[in-house]
Amino acid sequence: MNNIKERIKIFSGAQLKYIAFLSMLIDHTNKTLIYPNLDGGALNRLSDFFDILGRIAFPIFIFLLVEGYFHTKNKWKYLITLLVFGVISEIPFDMCTTATFFEANWNNIMFTLALVLAMIWLIDVLKEKMAALPKALWYFVSFLIVAVLCFAAMNLGLDYEHHAVLIGYFYYIFHDRQALAIPFSYLSMFKEPWALLGFGLTLTYNGERGKQNKWFNYLFYPVHLLILGIIRMCLKIWIWNFKNKDFSFKMNEKSSFYVDDCYFTAPCSAAISLWYLPALKSFEEFASSTTIKGLPLKGAFLMPSLPAHP
């Protein structure tokens, strides 16, 4: 049995991370570009397949976070970096998931990972402080901390909510007995059966860090979200224009957008909008400076959002 366990340990931390990146990219592409346009045909089957592949990422990220906690030389730097990139990623995340620039009720995974890291750090410190006391007391206190943070994660709208807190806790508790962490972690998100693929891949970790590019690791998340978010918002404009074919954007001498009977193609209007938006002080100013046949286009971009993933 031990020989089998050793033989399957074929991936370094870097390789597992890049597998998770690929899975995450597939999942976000699915949720951003395919979900809003499901037609009940072949697109649904493709989306279902992407859903399966997309479930691999999250268990690996939590597992690597816990491993990172035990191996990092500077826990404060680790925590602050996660928080900083959480702030950087929030607008791209909202663009990608809701096709808006800000959605307070749903926050990105970097904040979730930061919360999990802070939790296992606190529990670990308490373990040292309470070493002279009965271990059952430490377990009781750790359960209380987990319960409070599960509640916090749900009310703060963190991605993966309480599931992340529970999985992080189990991987911490069973750090030296990883095989035991998997069934408990899986039970915490049993509604995602294909997540078992990700949990299974954590068993292939060989304990080596592997070659990694730190900046790529941190920038991949906000950059790919930004690209997908721009594409989704362009599609949103395109679809809106397609449904209102008698509308078109053109510039007048005061650089304001107007709509008349001359129909611009949707990709053209999307490109113009992306160029023009950064020049405006606010989204509200854009809406106020736009008219449809002489009437203000208040809320043209505030049309009902395409369905976000559940």
C-alpha positions, 0 to 999 in steps of 0.5 A: 500500500505504501508503495502505491502511495509513493508511486502516484506522487508524481506532481510538484506543487507548481505542476498542481498549481498550473493544472488548477489554473487551467481548470479555473480558466475553463470554469470561468470561460464556461460561466462567463461566455457559455452559461449566459448563452445556453440554447439547450443543444450541443452548447449545454453538453459542452458546458456540462463537460466544462463544469466537470473540468472546472471542479478540479481547481478549488480543492487543489488551491486550498490544499496548496494554501495549507501547504504554503502555510507550513512552508512559507518563511513570512506568513504576514507577507503571504496574507497581505499579498493575498489581500492586495491581489484580492483588491486588485482582482475584485473589479475584474471578478465582478466584470466576469461574473456579473457583467458589472463593475462592482457587486458587493454581494459576491467577492473573489477567491483571493479574499476567501484564501486570505480568510482561510490562511488567517484561520489556520494561522490563528488555530495553529498559534492557539495550539502552541499556547494551549499545549499544556491544556487538554487537547480536547479543549483546543479542538473545541476552541478551533471548532468555535473559530471555524463556526464563526468564520463559516458564518462570516464567509457566507455573510461576506459573500466570499466565493465558495463561502463556508466550504472553503473554511471547512476544507482548509480546516480539514487539510490543516488538521490532517496535514500529516494524514492527507488521505483522511482530509479528503472524505471530510473535505468532500462531505463539506461540498458533496453537492459538487461531486466532480470536486472529487477529481481535485481532491484526488489530484492532491494525493499526487503531490510529491512534496516538491515546490517545483519551478514557479513564477511568483508574478505569473501565479498572482497575476494570472487570476486578475488578468484572465478575469479582466480579459473574460470580463471585457469580452462578457461586457462587450457581448452584453453591449452587442446583444443589447444592440442586436435586440435594438437594431434601429439604434446605433452609436456615433460621435457628434462634434462634442464627443457625445454618443447619439443614436439615429436611424443609421445602424452601426454594427454591434462590434463597432459600438462595443469598441467605441464604448470601450474606448470612450468609457475610460475618458469619462469620470463615471459610469453615470456620466456616460449614461447622462451623455448618451441619447436615443433619438434625442432622449437620454440613454440613462441606464443603457448599460444598466440593462438587466444583467445576463444570468450569472452562474448560480 
